[in-house]
Amino acid sequence: MMEFDPTRPKWAQIADEIRRRIASGEYPPNHLISEVQMEAEFDVARGTVRKVTAALRAEGLIVTTPGMGSFVAKR
């Protein structure tokens, strides 16, 4: 379980963790970024998870395909 810093939004801290996992190769290209799994792992609401995926998508780190989900982008 992640310890959240109360001075920063949870979504930003989760996004940092997902970025770290992508950078380290723990989440390789085409790895599914599951909103359901994030909700459970970080114990946050779906709205919080949606902010995470929106931020990562805006940075080009993930690609979302309607009906399929979000995946780590190819580098």
N, C-alpha and C positions, 0 to 999 in steps of 0.2 A: 504493500500500500504506500502510495506516495504521500509524503508530508508536504502540505501546501503552505506557501508563504502567504500570510494573511494580508500583506501589503501589495500583492499582485493578483490580477484576475486569474481564476483557476484555468480558464481556457488558454491563456497565454503560457502558463506553466506546463500544461499538457502538450501544447504545440511545441514547446522547447524540447520536451522529452521525445516526442515523435520525430522531430528534426534530428535529435541525437541518434536515435535508432536508425534513421535513414542514412546519416553520415557514416555511422560505424559499420554499415552493411548488415546489421541485424535485420533490417527490413530492406531486402534487395529490390531492384526494379521489378515491377509487376506484382509486388506483394500487396495483398488485399488489406486496406485500412478499414477495419470494420467498426462502424459507429456503435453497434451493439456491444462489441468487445470492449471498446473504450469506455462506454457507459458503465459496464460492470467492473472493469479493472480500476478505474479512477473514482467510481461511485459518484458520478455526476449526472445531471439531467441531459436529455437528448439535445436541448437547446445549446448547452455548453459545448457538447461534442460537435454540433453543427458549426459553431464559431471556429473551432479548431480546424475542421476540414476546409472551411471557407478561407481561412488564413493561409493554410498550406497550399491550397489550390491557387490562390492569388500569387504566391511565391513561385509557382511552377514545380513544387515538390511532389504534388499528387495530381492525378487526372481522374475526373469523375465521369463515368459512363452511366447514363440513365438506365435504370433497371438492372444494373450489374454491380455498381458500387464504386468506391474510390480505391485507386491503386497507386503505388509509388511510381513516379514518372521515370522513364528511361533517361539516363544522363546524357 
